[in-house]
Each structure stands twice: as C-alpha cells, then as structure tokens.
C-alpha cells in the first residue's frame, strides 16, 4: 500500500477519534435510556418514531455540551490534559465551535417539530448546558446544573406526549437528580487530595429504597439487585484500601444511569424499554473501553 494512503488513513482515523473523544461518545447511550424513561413516564411504553427523533435531539444536545465543555476548558487542558483533542490539535477550535452551533440548532429543529412544550423545554436544557460549561470549575452548584440537565431530558421527552406533570415524573426526576448530583460531586474531587465524603455516595442508593416498593416481584429480584450491586461496585473504587480511582468510579456510575432508567421503565410497565436500557448500559461500558467517559 502506498505510504501516502497509509498516512491519509492514519489522519482520518486520528481525526475521527478526536471527534469521538470530544463528544464523549461512550456516554451517549445513557441519554438514549433517559429518553425512553421520559417517554414511559408519559405513558409511551414502547419506542416509536417520535421517541427516536427525541432521542436523536437529546444526543445532539449532549454532544454539543461535551464539545462546549472542552472549548471552555481549553486553557486548563493545555496544561493538565494536553492529550485532549483540542490542545493536541486533533480537532480545531473553529471546528468545535461549528459543531456546537450545528448540533444545538439541529436538536432544536427536531424539538420544534415535536411540539411547543418539548421545544421550550429544549431551550431551557440548552441554557442549563451552556451555563454549566461556562461556569463549572468554581461553581459549588455545578452538580445541580449537571443533574438538572439530565432531568430536563426526562421533562423534554415527557412534554412531547403529555402536558400534565405527574407525581411519578417528579419523583423519578428527583431521584435521578440526586443520583447525578452524587456522581458529579465525586467527579469534582478528582484532583483533590481530601477523602470523598460518604453523603453524596449514599444518595446513589436512594432509588433502591423507592423502587423496592414499586417494582413487580420478578423485576425487583432481578434489576434492583443489579442496580444496587453496580453502584456498590462503582463506589468501591472510591474507598478502596489502597488508592482511589475517581475516573473509574465516575465512568461506571455514569453507565449506571441507564440501570436507573431501567428501574423507571419497569415501574411504568415499559418492559421493552427496560431491556433496551440494560443494552445501553452494556453499550456504555463497552464504548468506555475505547473512549473515556470523563
């Protein structure tokens, strides 16, 4: 094979890996399960064309947020993580800016088609993402913003099918918020020498208490122990007897979001969606082997 073709193949592969790393593509499956859960809370128990379109829009928003995050952290990454796509030159800053604008615009267009409610909720989601990315390093409330973005995926999807908020939406969204606040707090301790507090980690187990009384017996014996066991396994990387692996814990806890969505889906009677959520959990773990989730 001619050397110029080999160099060209290496360039395109490096360029693609740079974009996938910027997008943190390994975490995108958890956004898909969020969308399925939001639809199920509105009574849509099996995926349809609208759910698929909403999932695409939510992934567009998530990807745009990841690109914007690296753009905002570019100066810091040049010193602390020079291997990231922007400081290493795999992706230019102008390309990243164009991707952010294009992804937000495309996602908003899909939501406009879905209806006024999801469109307005989507605009609120964009605002939360932008505020988080611009001000997350020194903002003590940044875990709430990150969690709020996830909850807004529930809300945006829900509003595409129902205009009346329900108690289950509020409770499921609240538990998701507590879970994401817990894992985001853990992530913020990555570069700090002090030991991680136990409080935020305890919040990760609250869904077990609630869904123990909400799930059918068979599901309670299967999915609930899987979720609880996975959370326990994930936080074991925080409190090990030797060294802490914050990144390993956070990546695994992010994958666990799909298992939480599975609990929501089973409680709503959306068994197909629950099976898909387990598949997105496995897909996240697989992709994290190649693209870091944090």
C-alpha positions in Angstrom: 0.0 0.0 0.0 1.5 3.4 -0.9 2.8 5.4 2.0 0.5 8.4 1.2 -2.6 6.2 1.6 -1.3 4.9 4.9 -0.7 8.5 6.1 -4.2 9.5 4.9 -5.8 6.6 6.7 -4.0 7.5 9.9 -5.0 11.1 9.6 -8.7 10.3 9.1 -8.7 7.7 12.0 -7.0 10.2 14.3 -9.5 12.9 13.3 -12.4 10.6 13.9 -11.0 9.5 17.3 -10.6 13.2 18.2 -14.3 13.9 17.5 -15.5 10.8 19.3 -13.3 11.8 22.3 -14.6 15.4 22.3 -18.2 14.1 22.2 -17.5 11.5 24.9 -19.5 9.2 22.7 -19.2 6.4 25.2 -21.8 8.2 27.5 -24.3 8.8 24.7 -26.2 5.6 25.3 -27.3 6.8 28.7 -29.0 9.7 27.0 -31.0 7.3 24.9 -32.2 5.4 28.0 -33.1 8.8 29.6 -35.3 9.5 26.6 -37.0 6.1 26.9 -37.7 6.7 30.6 -39.1 10.2 29.9 -41.5 8.8 27.3 -42.6 5.9 29.6 -43.4 8.4 32.4 -45.8 10.0 29.9 -47.4 6.6 29.1 -45.5 5.7 25.9 -44.5 2.1 26.8 -42.8 1.2 23.5 -40.4 3.2 21.3 -42.0 4.9 18.3 -40.8 7.3 15.6 -41.3 10.3 17.8 -39.3 8.8 20.7 -36.5 8.0 18.2 -36.5 11.6 17.0 -36.4 12.9 20.5 -33.6 10.6 21.4 -31.6 12.0 18.4 -32.3 15.5 19.6 -31.2 14.7 23.1 -27.9 13.1 21.9 -27.3 16.2 19.7 -27.7 18.4 22.8 -25.4 16.2 24.9 -22.7 16.1 22.2 -22.9 19.8 21.8 -22.5 20.2 25.6 -19.4 18.0 25.6 -17.8 19.9 22.7 -18.6 23.2 24.5 -17.1 21.8 27.8 -13.8 21.2 26.1 -13.9 24.6 24.5 -14.4 26.3 27.8 -11.7 24.2 29.5 -9.2 24.6 26.6 -6.7 26.8 28.6 -6.7 24.4 31.5 -6.5 21.3 29.3 -3.4 22.7 27.6 -1.6 22.3 30.9 -3.4 19.4 32.7 -4.6 17.3 29.8 -2.7 18.2 26.7 -3.7 14.8 25.1 -7.3 16.0 24.7 -8.4 16.6 21.1 -8.3 20.5 21.2 -4.9 21.1 22.8 -3.4 18.2 20.9 -4.6 19.7 17.6 -6.7 16.7 16.5 -9.7 18.9 16.3 -9.5 22.7 15.7 -11.4 25.1 18.0 -13.2 26.6 15.0 -14.4 23.1 14.0 -15.6 22.5 17.6 -17.5 25.9 17.7 -19.2 25.0 14.4 -20.2 21.6 15.8 -21.7 23.1 18.9 -23.8 25.5 16.9 -24.9 22.9 14.4 -25.8 20.3 17.0 -27.8 22.7 19.1 -29.5 24.0 16.0 -30.4 20.6 14.7 -31.6 19.3 18.0 -33.8 22.4 18.5 -35.3 21.9 15.0 -36.3 18.4 15.9 -37.9 19.5 19.1 -39.8 22.3 17.3 -41.3 19.6 15.1 -42.2 17.6 18.2 -44.3 20.5 19.7 -44.2 23.7 21.6 -43.7 22.1 25.0 -40.6 20.0 24.2 -39.2 22.9 22.1 -39.4 25.3 25.1 -38.1 22.7 27.5 -35.2 22.0 25.0 -34.3 25.7 25.0 -34.2 25.6 28.8 -31.9 22.5 28.5 -29.6 24.4 26.2 -29.4 27.2 28.7 -28.5 24.9 31.5 -25.9 23.1 29.4 -24.3 26.5 28.4 -24.3 27.8 32.0 -22.8 24.6 33.3 -20.0 24.6 30.7 -19.2 28.3 31.2 -19.1 28.1 35.0 -18.5 24.7 36.5 -14.9 24.7 37.8 -15.5 27.2 40.6 -19.3 26.9 40.9 -20.4 25.0 44.0 -23.8 24.5 42.4 -22.4 22.8 39.3 -23.6 19.3 40.4 -27.1 20.7 40.5 -26.8 22.1 37.0 -25.4 18.8 35.6 -28.3 16.9 37.3 -30.8 19.4 36.1 -29.7 18.8 32.5 -30.4 15.1 32.9 -33.8 15.7 34.5 -34.7 18.1 31.6 -34.2 15.2 29.2 -37.0 13.5 31.1 -39.1 16.6 31.1 -38.5 17.4 27.4 -39.4 13.9 26.3 -42.4 13.8 28.6 -43.8 17.1 27.2 -43.8 15.6 23.7 -46.6 13.3 24.8 -48.3 14.9 27.9 -48.8 18.4 29.1 -49.8 17.5 32.7 -46.8 16.8 35.0 -47.3 13.7 37.1 -46.2 12.7 40.6 -44.1 9.8 39.1 -42.3 12.3 36.8 -41.4 14.5 39.8 -40.3 11.6 42.0 -38.4 9.8 39.2 -36.8 13.1 38.1 -35.9 13.9 41.7 -34.2 10.6 42.3 -32.3 11.0 39.1 -31.2 14.4 40.2 -29.9 13.1 43.5 -28.0 10.3 41.7 -26.4 12.6 39.2 -25.5 15.1 42.0 -23.8 12.3 43.8 -21.7 11.2 40.9 -20.9 14.7 39.8 -19.7 15.6 43.3 -17.5 12.5 43.1 -16.1 13.8 39.8 -15.3 17.2 41.2 -13.0 15.5 43.8 -10.8 14.0 41.1 -8.0 16.5 41.6 -8.4 17.0 45.3 -6.4 15.1 47.9 -9.1 15.0 50.6 -11.2 11.9 51.0 -14.6 11.8 49.3 -17.4 12.3 51.7 -19.8 9.5 52.2 -23.0 11.6 52.0 -23.1 12.0 48.2 -22.3 8.3 47.7 -25.2 7.4 50.0 -27.6 9.4 47.8 -26.7 7.0 44.9 -28.6 4.2 46.7 -31.9 6.1 47.3 -33.5 4.7 44.2 -33.2 1.2 45.8 -35.4 2.3 48.7 -38.1 3.8 46.5 -38.3 1.2 43.8 -38.2 -1.7 46.2 -41.9 -0.9 46.8 -42.7 0.0 43.1 -41.4 -2.9 41.1 -43.1 -6.2 40.3 -41.6 -9.1 42.3 -39.7 -10.6 39.4 -38.2 -7.3 38.4 -37.4 -6.4 42.0 -35.4 -9.7 42.3 -33.5 -9.0 39.0 -33.0 -5.4 38.1 -33.0 -3.9 41.6 -30.1 -6.0 42.9 -28.2 -5.3 39.6 -28.5 -1.6 40.1 -27.6 -1.7 43.8 -24.7 -4.1 43.2 -23.4 -1.9 40.4 -23.5 1.2 42.5 -21.7 -0.6 45.3 -19.1 -1.9 42.9 -18.6 1.5 41.4 -18.0 3.3 44.6 -15.6 0.7 45.8 -13.1 2.4 43.6 -13.5 5.5 45.8 -13.0 3.9 49.2 -10.5 1.1 48.4 -7.8 0.3 51.0 -5.0 1.5 48.7 -5.5 4.2 46.1 -8.7 5.8 44.8 -9.7 5.6 41.1 -12.1 8.6 40.8 -12.3 8.3 37.0 -13.1 4.6 37.1 -15.8 5.2 39.7 -17.4 8.1 37.8 -17.3 6.3 34.4 -19.1 3.3 36.0 -21.6 5.4 37.8 -22.4 7.2 34.5 -23.1 3.8 32.9 -25.4 3.1 35.9 -27.7 5.9 34.8 -29.1 3.5 32.3 -29.8 1.0 35.0 -31.6 3.7 37.0 -33.7 4.4 33.8 -34.4 0.7 33.7 -36.0 0.9 37.1 -38.1 3.8 36.0 -39.2 1.9 32.9 -40.1 -1.3 34.7 -42.1 0.6 37.2 -44.0 2.3 34.4 -44.6 -1.1 32.7 -42.3 -0.4 29.7 -40.5 -3.8 29.6 -39.2 -3.3 26.1 -37.6 0.0 27.1 -36.2 -1.7 30.3 -34.5 -4.3 28.2 -33.1 -1.6 25.9 -31.9 0.4 28.9 -29.8 -2.7 30.0 -28.4 -2.8 26.5 -27.5 0.9 26.7 -25.8 0.2 30.0 -23.7 -2.5 28.4 -23.0 -0.4 25.3 -21.7 2.4 27.6 -19.3 0.1 29.3 -18.1 -1.3 26.0 -17.5 2.1 24.5 -15.8 3.4 27.6 -13.0 0.8 26.8 -12.1 3.0 23.8 -13.3 6.5 24.6 -13.1 7.8 28.2 -16.4 8.9 29.7 -14.8 11.6 31.9 
